[in-house]
Amino acid sequence: QVQLVESGGGLVQPGGSLRLSCAASGSIFSVNIMGWYRQAPGKERELVATLSGVGSPNYTNSVKGRFTISRDNAKNTVYLQMSSLKPEDTALYYCNVKLFSAGNIYDYWGQGTQVTVSS
């Protein structure tokens, strides 16, 4: 089992910045992808950014140039630095970890952290 604990959400004015963190604990395989998804009210959950242990980051178009995903493999922690925030970034942000082992994919989700961008 894997547990994910998120932190860093909150209320910020448009143009502001926030940093989300997600610490994973438990049986973390070496081959994995860590990332962030978000879900706004009345909308489906969407990918924000993902990052494997060896590859380049992947971002949804709407956050490119504004958000940066990074990870500390020694701490099994993934971060999302969000800058130039817009009201449309308001959503519940979920941490996600995908583990790959013996042809199986194991998918884990955090409880979500609220990000609200408003003046």
Backbone atoms as SQL, in Angstrom:
CREATE TABLE atoms (id INTEGER PRIMARY KEY, chain TEXT, resi INTEGER, resn TEXT, atom TEXT, x REAL, y REAL, z REAL);
INSERT INTO atoms VALUES
  (1, 'A', 1, 'GLN', 'N', 0.830, -1.197, 0.000),
  (2, 'A', 1, 'GLN', 'CA', 0.000, 0.000, 0.000),
  (3, 'A', 1, 'GLN', 'C', 0.869, 1.253, 0.000),
  (4, 'A', 2, 'VAL', 'N', 0.316, 2.297, -0.586),
  (5, 'A', 2, 'VAL', 'CA', 1.001, 3.581, -0.648),
  (6, 'A', 2, 'VAL', 'C', 0.082, 4.648, -0.080),
  (7, 'A', 3, 'GLN', 'N', 0.627, 5.514, 0.748),
  (8, 'A', 3, 'GLN', 'CA', -0.127, 6.637, 1.288),
  (9, 'A', 3, 'GLN', 'C', 0.458, 7.934, 0.737),
  (10, 'A', 4, 'LEU', 'N', -0.434, 8.840, 0.371),
  (11, 'A', 4, 'LEU', 'CA', -0.018, 10.135, -0.165),
  (12, 'A', 4, 'LEU', 'C', -0.573, 11.237, 0.728),
  (13, 'A', 5, 'VAL', 'N', 0.294, 12.151, 1.131),
  (14, 'A', 5, 'VAL', 'CA', -0.128, 13.261, 1.976),
  (15, 'A', 5, 'VAL', 'C', 0.229, 14.555, 1.269),
  (16, 'A', 6, 'GLU', 'N', -0.806, 15.331, 0.943),
  (17, 'A', 6, 'GLU', 'CA', -0.621, 16.580, 0.221),
  (18, 'A', 6, 'GLU', 'C', -0.644, 17.761, 1.172),
  (19, 'A', 7, 'SER', 'N', -0.002, 18.840, 0.747),
  (20, 'A', 7, 'SER', 'CA', -0.039, 20.076, 1.526),
  (21, 'A', 7, 'SER', 'C', 0.253, 21.241, 0.595),
  (22, 'A', 8, 'GLY', 'N', -0.079, 22.450, 1.054),
  (23, 'A', 8, 'GLY', 'CA', 0.304, 23.649, 0.321),
  (24, 'A', 8, 'GLY', 'C', -0.812, 24.390, -0.378),
  (25, 'A', 9, 'GLY', 'N', -2.012, 23.861, -0.363),
  (26, 'A', 9, 'GLY', 'CA', -3.102, 24.573, -1.012),
  (27, 'A', 9, 'GLY', 'C', -3.522, 25.800, -0.210),
  (28, 'A', 10, 'GLY', 'N', -4.435, 26.591, -0.799),
  (29, 'A', 10, 'GLY', 'CA', -4.915, 27.761, -0.090),
  (30, 'A', 10, 'GLY', 'C', -5.556, 28.763, -1.023),
  (31, 'A', 11, 'LEU', 'N', -5.761, 29.950, -0.485),
  (32, 'A', 11, 'LEU', 'CA', -6.365, 31.049, -1.226),
  (33, 'A', 11, 'LEU', 'C', -5.263, 32.011, -1.650),
  (34, 'A', 12, 'VAL', 'N', -5.268, 32.381, -2.916),
  (35, 'A', 12, 'VAL', 'CA', -4.250, 33.286, -3.432),
  (36, 'A', 12, 'VAL', 'C', -4.895, 34.223, -4.443),
  (37, 'A', 13, 'GLN', 'N', -4.359, 35.415, -4.547),
  (38, 'A', 13, 'GLN', 'CA', -4.876, 36.379, -5.512),
  (39, 'A', 13, 'GLN', 'C', -4.369, 36.054, -6.913),
  (40, 'A', 14, 'PRO', 'N', -5.107, 36.463, -7.931),
  (41, 'A', 14, 'PRO', 'CA', -4.615, 36.269, -9.309),
  (42, 'A', 14, 'PRO', 'C', -3.224, 36.856, -9.482),
  (43, 'A', 15, 'GLY', 'N', -2.385, 36.095, -10.175),
  (44, 'A', 15, 'GLY', 'CA', -0.993, 36.496, -10.347),
  (45, 'A', 15, 'GLY', 'C', -0.075, 35.990, -9.264),
  (46, 'A', 16, 'GLY', 'N', -0.633, 35.437, -8.220),
  (47, 'A', 16, 'GLY', 'CA', 0.165, 34.937, -7.108),
  (48, 'A', 16, 'GLY', 'C', 0.737, 33.555, -7.351),
  (49, 'A', 17, 'SER', 'N', 1.392, 33.044, -6.312),
  (50, 'A', 17, 'SER', 'CA', 2.065, 31.746, -6.417),
  (51, 'A', 17, 'SER', 'C', 1.710, 30.862, -5.231),
  (52, 'A', 18, 'LEU', 'N', 1.766, 29.567, -5.469),
  (53, 'A', 18, 'LEU', 'CA', 1.603, 28.557, -4.428),
  (54, 'A', 18, 'LEU', 'C', 2.495, 27.384, -4.768),
  (55, 'A', 19, 'ARG', 'N', 2.896, 26.654, -3.731),
  (56, 'A', 19, 'ARG', 'CA', 3.669, 25.442, -3.943),
  (57, 'A', 19, 'ARG', 'C', 2.977, 24.281, -3.247),
  (58, 'A', 20, 'LEU', 'N', 2.632, 23.269, -4.033),
  (59, 'A', 20, 'LEU', 'CA', 2.028, 22.064, -3.476),
  (60, 'A', 20, 'LEU', 'C', 3.102, 21.003, -3.261),
  (61, 'A', 21, 'SER', 'N', 2.921, 20.234, -2.211),
  (62, 'A', 21, 'SER', 'CA', 3.821, 19.113, -1.934),
  (63, 'A', 21, 'SER', 'C', 3.015, 17.852, -1.720),
  (64, 'A', 22, 'CYS', 'N', 3.603, 16.730, -2.078),
  (65, 'A', 22, 'CYS', 'CA', 2.949, 15.433, -1.864),
  (66, 'A', 22, 'CYS', 'C', 4.019, 14.427, -1.470),
  (67, 'A', 23, 'ALA', 'N', 3.906, 13.926, -0.255),
  (68, 'A', 23, 'ALA', 'CA', 4.858, 12.944, 0.239),
  (69, 'A', 23, 'ALA', 'C', 4.233, 11.558, 0.173),
  (70, 'A', 24, 'ALA', 'N', 4.946, 10.634, -0.462),
  (71, 'A', 24, 'ALA', 'CA', 4.475, 9.261, -0.591),
  (72, 'A', 24, 'ALA', 'C', 5.207, 8.367, 0.400),
  (73, 'A', 25, 'SER', 'N', 4.474, 7.471, 1.011),
  (74, 'A', 25, 'SER', 'CA', 5.080, 6.504, 1.924),
  (75, 'A', 25, 'SER', 'C', 4.493, 5.127, 1.651),
  (76, 'A', 26, 'GLY', 'N', 5.232, 4.105, 2.073),
  (77, 'A', 26, 'GLY', 'CA', 4.784, 2.741, 1.833),
  (78, 'A', 26, 'GLY', 'C', 5.694, 2.057, 0.826),
  (79, 'A', 27, 'SER', 'N', 5.127, 1.155, 0.063),
  (80, 'A', 27, 'SER', 'CA', 5.907, 0.356, -0.890),
  (81, 'A', 27, 'SER', 'C', 6.024, 1.092, -2.218),
  (82, 'A', 28, 'ILE', 'N', 7.058, 1.914, -2.319),
  (83, 'A', 28, 'ILE', 'CA', 7.280, 2.694, -3.535),
  (84, 'A', 28, 'ILE', 'C', 8.264, 1.955, -4.422),
  (85, 'A', 29, 'PHE', 'N', 7.804, 1.476, -5.558),
  (86, 'A', 29, 'PHE', 'CA', 8.703, 0.818, -6.476),
  (87, 'A', 29, 'PHE', 'C', 9.579, 1.850, -7.160),
  (88, 'A', 30, 'SER', 'N', 10.678, 1.422, -7.692),
  (89, 'A', 30, 'SER', 'CA', 11.602, 2.369, -8.303),
  (90, 'A', 30, 'SER', 'C', 11.064, 2.929, -9.620),
  (91, 'A', 31, 'VAL', 'N', 10.262, 2.136, -10.324),
  (92, 'A', 31, 'VAL', 'CA', 9.708, 2.612, -11.591),
  (93, 'A', 31, 'VAL', 'C', 8.345, 3.205, -11.311),
  (94, 'A', 32, 'ASN', 'N', 8.250, 4.509, -11.440),
  (95, 'A', 32, 'ASN', 'CA', 6.976, 5.150, -11.113),
  (96, 'A', 32, 'ASN', 'C', 6.859, 6.503, -11.795),
  (97, 'A', 33, 'ILE', 'N', 5.653, 6.975, -11.826),
  (98, 'A', 33, 'ILE', 'CA', 5.360, 8.312, -12.304),
  (99, 'A', 33, 'ILE', 'C', 4.600, 9.030, -11.202),
  (100, 'A', 34, 'MET', 'N', 5.042, 10.226, -10.867),
  (101, 'A', 34, 'MET', 'CA', 4.344, 11.049, -9.868),
  (102, 'A', 34, 'MET', 'C', 3.772, 12.273, -10.568),
  (103, 'A', 35, 'GLY', 'N', 2.620, 12.701, -10.122),
  (104, 'A', 35, 'GLY', 'CA', 2.027, 13.831, -10.803),
  (105, 'A', 35, 'GLY', 'C', 0.892, 14.479, -10.059),
  (106, 'A', 36, 'TRP', 'N', 0.313, 15.459, -10.717),
  (107, 'A', 36, 'TRP', 'CA', -0.786, 16.231, -10.159),
  (108, 'A', 36, 'TRP', 'C', -1.933, 16.292, -11.162),
  (109, 'A', 37, 'TYR', 'N', -3.133, 16.141, -10.638),
  (110, 'A', 37, 'TYR', 'CA', -4.357, 16.302, -11.398),
  (111, 'A', 37, 'TYR', 'C', -5.205, 17.329, -10.657),
  (112, 'A', 38, 'ARG', 'N', -6.225, 17.844, -11.329),
  (113, 'A', 38, 'ARG', 'CA', -7.122, 18.782, -10.655),
  (114, 'A', 38, 'ARG', 'C', -8.551, 18.590, -11.160),
  (115, 'A', 39, 'GLN', 'N', -9.468, 18.985, -10.293),
  (116, 'A', 39, 'GLN', 'CA', -10.878, 18.888, -10.652),
  (117, 'A', 39, 'GLN', 'C', -11.599, 20.134, -10.151),
  (118, 'A', 40, 'ALA', 'N', -12.132, 20.883, -11.093),
  (119, 'A', 40, 'ALA', 'CA', -12.913, 22.070, -10.763),
  (120, 'A', 40, 'ALA', 'C', -14.380, 21.669, -10.627),
  (121, 'A', 41, 'PRO', 'N', -15.178, 22.456, -9.916),
  (122, 'A', 41, 'PRO', 'CA', -16.593, 22.122, -9.745),
  (123, 'A', 41, 'PRO', 'C', -17.293, 21.972, -11.090),
  (124, 'A', 42, 'GLY', 'N', -18.013, 20.878, -11.247),
  (125, 'A', 42, 'GLY', 'CA', -18.761, 20.634, -12.462),
  (126, 'A', 42, 'GLY', 'C', -17.943, 20.158, -13.641),
  (127, 'A', 43, 'LYS', 'N', -16.651, 19.917, -13.410),
  (128, 'A', 43, 'LYS', 'CA', -15.777, 19.468, -14.492),
  (129, 'A', 43, 'LYS', 'C', -15.132, 18.129, -14.143),
  (130, 'A', 44, 'GLU', 'N', -14.610, 17.468, -15.169),
  (131, 'A', 44, 'GLU', 'CA', -13.923, 16.213, -14.952),
  (132, 'A', 44, 'GLU', 'C', -12.499, 16.463, -14.447),
  (133, 'A', 45, 'ARG', 'N', -11.972, 15.464, -13.784),
  (134, 'A', 45, 'ARG', 'CA', -10.591, 15.548, -13.328),
  (135, 'A', 45, 'ARG', 'C', -9.667, 15.583, -14.545),
  (136, 'A', 46, 'GLU', 'N', -8.661, 16.458, -14.504),
  (137, 'A', 46, 'GLU', 'CA', -7.746, 16.578, -15.629),
  (138, 'A', 46, 'GLU', 'C', -6.298, 16.530, -15.153),
  (139, 'A', 47, 'LEU', 'N', -5.446, 16.061, -16.038),
  (140, 'A', 47, 'LEU', 'CA', -4.018, 16.020, -15.755),
  (141, 'A', 47, 'LEU', 'C', -3.467, 17.445, -15.728),
  (142, 'A', 48, 'VAL', 'N', -2.630, 17.739, -14.760),
  (143, 'A', 48, 'VAL', 'CA', -1.929, 19.014, -14.695),
  (144, 'A', 48, 'VAL', 'C', -0.469, 18.828, -15.117),
  (145, 'A', 49, 'ALA', 'N', 0.220, 17.920, -14.442),
  (146, 'A', 49, 'ALA', 'CA', 1.626, 17.676, -14.748),
  (147, 'A', 49, 'ALA', 'C', 2.044, 16.327, -14.192),
  (148, 'A', 50, 'THR', 'N', 2.934, 15.651, -14.905),
  (149, 'A', 50, 'THR', 'CA', 3.492, 14.394, -14.424),
  (150, 'A', 50, 'THR', 'C', 4.990, 14.375, -14.660),
  (151, 'A', 51, 'LEU', 'N', 5.663, 13.530, -13.873),
  (152, 'A', 51, 'LEU', 'CA', 7.110, 13.441, -13.986),
  (153, 'A', 51, 'LEU', 'C', 7.542, 12.052, -13.547),
  (154, 'A', 52, 'SER', 'N', 8.259, 11.366, -14.427),
  (155, 'A', 52, 'SER', 'CA', 8.796, 10.060, -14.058),
  (156, 'A', 52, 'SER', 'C', 10.144, 10.258, -13.368),
  (157, 'A', 53, 'GLY', 'N', 10.754, 9.165, -12.967),
  (158, 'A', 53, 'GLY', 'CA', 12.033, 9.269, -12.292),
  (159, 'A', 53, 'GLY', 'C', 13.184, 9.625, -13.215),
  (160, 'A', 54, 'VAL', 'N', 12.982, 9.397, -14.527),
  (161, 'A', 54, 'VAL', 'CA', 14.080, 9.618, -15.459),
  (162, 'A', 54, 'VAL', 'C', 13.706, 10.498, -16.634),
  (163, 'A', 55, 'GLY', 'N', 12.441, 10.725, -16.878),
  (164, 'A', 55, 'GLY', 'CA', 12.017, 11.430, -18.077),
  (165, 'A', 55, 'GLY', 'C', 11.815, 12.911, -17.881),
  (166, 'A', 56, 'SER', 'N', 11.335, 13.527, -18.944),
  (167, 'A', 56, 'SER', 'CA', 11.021, 14.951, -18.908),
  (168, 'A', 56, 'SER', 'C', 9.616, 15.153, -18.363),
  (169, 'A', 57, 'PRO', 'N', 9.344, 16.321, -17.804),
  (170, 'A', 57, 'PRO', 'CA', 8.000, 16.574, -17.294),
  (171, 'A', 57, 'PRO', 'C', 6.990, 16.711, -18.428),
  (172, 'A', 58, 'ASN', 'N', 5.752, 16.435, -18.072),
  (173, 'A', 58, 'ASN', 'CA', 4.648, 16.551, -19.007),
  (174, 'A', 58, 'ASN', 'C', 3.619, 17.490, -18.390),
  (175, 'A', 59, 'TYR', 'N', 3.192, 18.505, -19.151),
  (176, 'A', 59, 'TYR', 'CA', 2.243, 19.498, -18.647),
  (177, 'A', 59, 'TYR', 'C', 1.038, 19.612, -19.569),
  (178, 'A', 60, 'THR', 'N', -0.098, 19.902, -18.981),
  (179, 'A', 60, 'THR', 'CA', -1.220, 20.270, -19.809),
  (180, 'A', 60, 'THR', 'C', -0.963, 21.670, -20.365),
  (181, 'A', 61, 'ASN', 'N', -1.493, 21.951, -21.549),
  (182, 'A', 61, 'ASN', 'CA', -1.141, 23.203, -22.235),
  (183, 'A', 61, 'ASN', 'C', -1.450, 24.451, -21.415),
  (184, 'A', 62, 'SER', 'N', -2.532, 24.410, -20.666),
  (185, 'A', 62, 'SER', 'CA', -2.964, 25.618, -19.976),
  (186, 'A', 62, 'SER', 'C', -2.023, 26.056, -18.854),
  (187, 'A', 63, 'VAL', 'N', -1.114, 25.179, -18.420),
  (188, 'A', 63, 'VAL', 'CA', -0.212, 25.551, -17.327),
  (189, 'A', 63, 'VAL', 'C', 1.238, 25.669, -17.762),
  (190, 'A', 64, 'LYS', 'N', 1.503, 25.372, -19.014),
  (191, 'A', 64, 'LYS', 'CA', 2.888, 25.450, -19.497),
  (192, 'A', 64, 'LYS', 'C', 3.433, 26.867, -19.337),
  (193, 'A', 65, 'GLY', 'N', 4.647, 26.953, -18.822),
  (194, 'A', 65, 'GLY', 'CA', 5.265, 28.253, -18.601),
  (195, 'A', 65, 'GLY', 'C', 4.902, 28.890, -17.276),
  (196, 'A', 66, 'ARG', 'N', 3.914, 28.338, -16.585),
  (197, 'A', 66, 'ARG', 'CA', 3.482, 28.901, -15.301),
  (198, 'A', 66, 'ARG', 'C', 3.711, 27.922, -14.143),
  (199, 'A', 67, 'PHE', 'N', 3.557, 26.643, -14.395),
  (200, 'A', 67, 'PHE', 'CA', 3.710, 25.620, -13.355),
  (201, 'A', 67, 'PHE', 'C', 4.989, 24.832, -13.610),
  (202, 'A', 68, 'THR', 'N', 5.609, 24.397, -12.527),
  (203, 'A', 68, 'THR', 'CA', 6.793, 23.551, -12.618),
  (204, 'A', 68, 'THR', 'C', 6.655, 22.380, -11.671),
  (205, 'A', 69, 'ILE', 'N', 6.783, 21.175, -12.212),
  (206, 'A', 69, 'ILE', 'CA', 6.744, 19.971, -11.384),
  (207, 'A', 69, 'ILE', 'C', 8.166, 19.505, -11.133),
  (208, 'A', 70, 'SER', 'N', 8.410, 19.049, -9.920),
  (209, 'A', 70, 'SER', 'CA', 9.722, 18.520, -9.576),
  (210, 'A', 70, 'SER', 'C', 9.537, 17.417, -8.536),
  (211, 'A', 71, 'ARG', 'N', 10.581, 16.649, -8.316),
  (212, 'A', 71, 'ARG', 'CA', 10.474, 15.567, -7.350),
  (213, 'A', 71, 'ARG', 'C', 11.794, 15.348, -6.646),
  (214, 'A', 72, 'ASP', 'N', 11.702, 14.855, -5.432),
  (215, 'A', 72, 'ASP', 'CA', 12.862, 14.460, -4.645),
  (216, 'A', 72, 'ASP', 'C', 12.729, 12.962, -4.441),
  (217, 'A', 73, 'ASN', 'N', 13.476, 12.197, -5.209),
  (218, 'A', 73, 'ASN', 'CA', 13.341, 10.748, -5.160),
  (219, 'A', 73, 'ASN', 'C', 13.747, 10.171, -3.807),
  (220, 'A', 74, 'ALA', 'N', 14.703, 10.801, -3.163),
  (221, 'A', 74, 'ALA', 'CA', 15.153, 10.308, -1.858),
  (222, 'A', 74, 'ALA', 'C', 14.040, 10.426, -0.816),
  (223, 'A', 75, 'LYS', 'N', 13.176, 11.421, -0.992),
  (224, 'A', 75, 'LYS', 'CA', 12.078, 11.640, -0.054),
  (225, 'A', 75, 'LYS', 'C', 10.742, 11.136, -0.596),
  (226, 'A', 76, 'ASN', 'N', 10.734, 10.590, -1.806),
  (227, 'A', 76, 'ASN', 'CA', 9.480, 10.171, -2.441),
  (228, 'A', 76, 'ASN', 'C', 8.442, 11.293, -2.392),
  (229, 'A', 77, 'THR', 'N', 8.883, 12.459, -2.744),
  (230, 'A', 77, 'THR', 'CA', 8.022, 13.643, -2.681),
  (231, 'A', 77, 'THR', 'C', 7.989, 14.335, -4.036),
  (232, 'A', 78, 'VAL', 'N', 6.799, 14.779, -4.409),
  (233, 'A', 78, 'VAL', 'CA', 6.637, 15.512, -5.650),
  (234, 'A', 78, 'VAL', 'C', 6.090, 16.895, -5.310),
  (235, 'A', 79, 'TYR', 'N', 6.537, 17.888, -6.055),
  (236, 'A', 79, 'TYR', 'CA', 6.153, 19.269, -5.818),
  (237, 'A', 79, 'TYR', 'C', 5.510, 19.852, -7.075),
  (238, 'A', 80, 'LEU', 'N', 4.661, 20.845, -6.870),
  (239, 'A', 80, 'LEU', 'CA', 4.108, 21.602, -7.984),
  (240, 'A', 80, 'LEU', 'C', 4.215, 23.080, -7.620),
  (241, 'A', 81, 'GLN', 'N', 5.136, 23.771, -8.270),
  (242, 'A', 81, 'GLN', 'CA', 5.270, 25.205, -8.081),
  (243, 'A', 81, 'GLN', 'C', 4.358, 25.890, -9.083),
  (244, 'A', 82, 'MET', 'N', 3.413, 26.653, -8.559),
  (245, 'A', 82, 'MET', 'CA', 2.431, 27.307, -9.422),
  (246, 'A', 82, 'MET', 'C', 2.629, 28.822, -9.340),
  (247, 'A', 83, 'SER', 'N', 2.821, 29.441, -10.488),
  (248, 'A', 83, 'SER', 'CA', 3.031, 30.879, -10.553),
  (249, 'A', 83, 'SER', 'C', 2.036, 31.487, -11.535),
  (250, 'A', 84, 'SER', 'N', 1.915, 32.805, -11.478),
  (251, 'A', 84, 'SER', 'CA', 0.984, 33.521, -12.366),
  (252, 'A', 84, 'SER', 'C', -0.380, 32.860, -12.349),
  (253, 'A', 85, 'LEU', 'N', -0.860, 32.568, -11.162),
  (254, 'A', 85, 'LEU', 'CA', -2.122, 31.848, -11.027),
  (255, 'A', 85, 'LEU', 'C', -3.288, 32.657, -11.538),
  (256, 'A', 86, 'LYS', 'N', -4.239, 31.940, -12.127),
  (257, 'A', 86, 'LYS', 'CA', -5.433, 32.542, -12.706),
  (258, 'A', 86, 'LYS', 'C', -6.666, 31.981, -12.010),
  (259, 'A', 87, 'PRO', 'N', -7.780, 32.711, -12.047),
  (260, 'A', 87, 'PRO', 'CA', -9.005, 32.181, -11.437),
  (261, 'A', 87, 'PRO', 'C', -9.389, 30.812, -11.989),
  (262, 'A', 88, 'GLU', 'N', -9.093, 30.558, -13.248),
  (263, 'A', 88, 'GLU', 'CA', -9.434, 29.255, -13.837),
  (264, 'A', 88, 'GLU', 'C', -8.558, 28.113, -13.327),
  (265, 'A', 89, 'ASP', 'N', -7.530, 28.429, -12.549),
  (266, 'A', 89, 'ASP', 'CA', -6.736, 27.385, -11.903),
  (267, 'A', 89, 'ASP', 'C', -7.394, 26.886, -10.612),
  (268, 'A', 90, 'THR', 'N', -8.462, 27.539, -10.207),
  (269, 'A', 90, 'THR', 'CA', -9.167, 27.127, -8.993),
  (270, 'A', 90, 'THR', 'C', -9.708, 25.716, -9.154),
  (271, 'A', 91, 'ALA', 'N', -9.338, 24.853, -8.234),
  (272, 'A', 91, 'ALA', 'CA', -9.744, 23.450, -8.308),
  (273, 'A', 91, 'ALA', 'C', -9.234, 22.709, -7.079),
  (274, 'A', 92, 'LEU', 'N', -9.709, 21.486, -6.946),
  (275, 'A', 92, 'LEU', 'CA', -9.150, 20.562, -5.968),
  (276, 'A', 92, 'LEU', 'C', -8.011, 19.814, -6.666),
  (277, 'A', 93, 'TYR', 'N', -6.826, 19.940, -6.110),
  (278, 'A', 93, 'TYR', 'CA', -5.642, 19.350, -6.727),
  (279, 'A', 93, 'TYR', 'C', -5.303, 18.024, -6.041),
  (280, 'A', 94, 'TYR', 'N', -5.133, 16.989, -6.863),
  (281, 'A', 94, 'TYR', 'CA', -4.854, 15.657, -6.359),
  (282, 'A', 94, 'TYR', 'C', -3.452, 15.199, -6.762),
  (283, 'A', 95, 'CYS', 'N', -2.755, 14.648, -5.817),
  (284, 'A', 95, 'CYS', 'CA', -1.487, 13.993, -6.095),
  (285, 'A', 95, 'CYS', 'C', -1.760, 12.572, -6.581),
  (286, 'A', 96, 'ASN', 'N', -0.961, 12.115, -7.523),
  (287, 'A', 96, 'ASN', 'CA', -1.130, 10.770, -8.060),
  (288, 'A', 96, 'ASN', 'C', 0.225, 10.094, -8.198),
  (289, 'A', 97, 'VAL', 'N', 0.261, 8.827, -7.840),
  (290, 'A', 97, 'VAL', 'CA', 1.463, 8.014, -8.052),
  (291, 'A', 97, 'VAL', 'C', 1.070, 6.761, -8.807),
  (292, 'A', 98, 'LYS', 'N', 1.767, 6.488, -9.877),
  (293, 'A', 98, 'LYS', 'CA', 1.577, 5.248, -10.637),
  (294, 'A', 98, 'LYS', 'C', 2.836, 4.404, -10.480),
  (295, 'A', 99, 'LEU', 'N', 2.640, 3.186, -10.018),
  (296, 'A', 99, 'LEU', 'CA', 3.753, 2.266, -9.837),
  (297, 'A', 99, 'LEU', 'C', 3.657, 1.160, -10.864),
  (298, 'A', 100, 'PHE', 'N', 4.808, 0.773, -11.412),
  (299, 'A', 100, 'PHE', 'CA', 4.847, -0.244, -12.456),
  (300, 'A', 100, 'PHE', 'C', 5.703, -1.412, -11.959),
  (301, 'A', 101, 'SER', 'N', 5.118, -2.620, -12.007),
  (302, 'A', 101, 'SER', 'CA', 5.857, -3.789, -11.549),
  (303, 'A', 101, 'SER', 'C', 5.283, -5.038, -12.175),
  (304, 'A', 102, 'ALA', 'N', 6.146, -5.823, -12.793),
  (305, 'A', 102, 'ALA', 'CA', 5.759, -7.124, -13.367),
  (306, 'A', 102, 'ALA', 'C', 4.543, -7.000, -14.271),
  (307, 'A', 103, 'GLY', 'N', 4.525, -5.949, -15.080),
  (308, 'A', 103, 'GLY', 'CA', 3.436, -5.787, -16.020),
  (309, 'A', 103, 'GLY', 'C', 2.168, -5.203, -15.434),
  (310, 'A', 104, 'ASN', 'N', 2.184, -4.910, -14.151),
  (311, 'A', 104, 'ASN', 'CA', 1.008, -4.336, -13.502),
  (312, 'A', 104, 'ASN', 'C', 1.222, -2.846, -13.241),
  (313, 'A', 105, 'ILE', 'N', 0.113, -2.115, -13.234),
  (314, 'A', 105, 'ILE', 'CA', 0.133, -0.694, -12.887),
  (315, 'A', 105, 'ILE', 'C', -0.698, -0.505, -11.624),
  (316, 'A', 106, 'TYR', 'N', -0.105, 0.129, -10.647),
  (317, 'A', 106, 'TYR', 'CA', -0.785, 0.399, -9.385),
  (318, 'A', 106, 'TYR', 'C', -0.966, 1.913, -9.288),
  (319, 'A', 107, 'ASP', 'N', -2.199, 2.347, -9.068),
  (320, 'A', 107, 'ASP', 'CA', -2.583, 3.753, -9.132),
  (321, 'A', 107, 'ASP', 'C', -3.030, 4.224, -7.746),
  (322, 'A', 108, 'TYR', 'N', -2.400, 5.274, -7.244),
  (323, 'A', 108, 'TYR', 'CA', -2.736, 5.787, -5.920),
  (324, 'A', 108, 'TYR', 'C', -3.030, 7.289, -5.997),
  (325, 'A', 109, 'TRP', 'N', -3.983, 7.727, -5.144),
  (326, 'A', 109, 'TRP', 'CA', -4.414, 9.121, -5.136),
  (327, 'A', 109, 'TRP', 'C', -4.344, 9.697, -3.726),
  (328, 'A', 110, 'GLY', 'N', -4.006, 10.986, -3.654),
  (329, 'A', 110, 'GLY', 'CA', -4.098, 11.697, -2.391),
  (330, 'A', 110, 'GLY', 'C', -5.532, 12.137, -2.135),
  (331, 'A', 111, 'GLN', 'N', -5.734, 12.781, -1.007),
  (332, 'A', 111, 'GLN', 'CA', -7.074, 13.187, -0.615),
  (333, 'A', 111, 'GLN', 'C', -7.490, 14.506, -1.259),
  (334, 'A', 112, 'GLY', 'N', -6.535, 15.207, -1.842),
  (335, 'A', 112, 'GLY', 'CA', -6.834, 16.466, -2.509),
  (336, 'A', 112, 'GLY', 'C', -6.545, 17.670, -1.627),
  (337, 'A', 113, 'THR', 'N', -6.082, 18.738, -2.264),
  (338, 'A', 113, 'THR', 'CA', -5.853, 19.991, -1.557),
  (339, 'A', 113, 'THR', 'C', -6.448, 21.122, -2.404),
  (340, 'A', 114, 'GLN', 'N', -7.207, 21.987, -1.753),
  (341, 'A', 114, 'GLN', 'CA', -7.944, 23.020, -2.478),
  (342, 'A', 114, 'GLN', 'C', -7.041, 24.203, -2.816),
  (343, 'A', 115, 'VAL', 'N', -7.116, 24.621, -4.067),
  (344, 'A', 115, 'VAL', 'CA', -6.458, 25.843, -4.516),
  (345, 'A', 115, 'VAL', 'C', -7.544, 26.786, -5.023),
  (346, 'A', 116, 'THR', 'N', -7.611, 27.968, -4.441),
  (347, 'A', 116, 'THR', 'CA', -8.592, 28.963, -4.842),
  (348, 'A', 116, 'THR', 'C', -7.875, 30.239, -5.238),
  (349, 'A', 117, 'VAL', 'N', -8.124, 30.674, -6.475),
  (350, 'A', 117, 'VAL', 'CA', -7.501, 31.895, -6.983),
  (351, 'A', 117, 'VAL', 'C', -8.598, 32.939, -7.135),
  (352, 'A', 118, 'SER', 'N', -8.543, 33.942, -6.292),
  (353, 'A', 118, 'SER', 'CA', -9.614, 34.936, -6.278),
  (354, 'A', 118, 'SER', 'C', -9.116, 36.221, -5.650),
  (355, 'A', 119, 'SER', 'N', -9.660, 37.332, -6.130),
  (356, 'A', 119, 'SER', 'CA', -9.319, 38.629, -5.533),
  (357, 'A', 119, 'SER', 'C', -10.354, 39.003, -4.468);
